[in-house]
Amino acid sequence: MSNREKNTANPATIRTRVKICGITNCADAQLACDYGADAIGLVFYPPSPRYVSLEQAAKVVDSLPPFVSSVALFVNAQRQEIENVLNQTAIDIIQFHGDETAEFCRSFNRPYIKAIRMKEGLDLYAVQKEYACARGLLLDTYKKGVPGGTGESFNWEKVPHDLNKPIILAGGLLADNVAQAIKQVQPYAVDVSGGVEASKGKKDREKIIRFMESVKSSLK
């Protein structure tokens, strides 16, 4: 059964899950959880303005309520760096957002999702075959030299509707466009960071509320 068939088999009961990424503190993590986020993302990529230290990350993860997943985002990190995070925090899922091979991704024996930047000519069927062990594929905007967090969306028509992997849609999502994105792509989940921020690394309560309301409205 394709991804779209899974998502439309029973419209009365399905919903699109939400990951709020770029969380840097416990207060913002609590905001995300209060308004219905299914997962929060922690960025372990030093050049990012949303980068968190091990100490910050551990506090955030320990503050999460039950049934909210914690996701650790890495970009071409060294093995030891990743292992340090996994050993010192109760991270649930790894998000590989660089050029990591499938062999490298699965070598940590931890559930992972693979971020794919939607470059022209990309074959997503080949990608899902290569990363067969991934729990899902996160589709993000391609911008040369920028691994993510561009704040820009891509052409959603490029996403096939018969992929077998759960699709997490990212890239430039806002309260104003996420409902349309969901209706068009029918993803398993959406991923937002800058679209719900007051400033880089600081979330905005009203933007989170509007975003979550828009996600819910996509089912109407």
Buried (B, 14 or more C-beta within 10 A) or exposed (E): EEBBEBBEEEEEEEBBBBBBBBBBBBBBBBBBBEBBBBBBBBBBBEEBBBBBEBEBBBBBBEBBEEEBBBBBBBBEBEEEEBEBBBEEBEBBBBBBBBEBEBEBBBEBEBBBBBBBBBEEEBEBEEBBEBBEEBBBBBBBBBBEEBBBBBBEBBEBEEBBBEBEBBBBBBBBBBBEBBBEBBEBBBBBBBBBBBBBBEEBBBBBBEBBBBBBBBBBEBBE
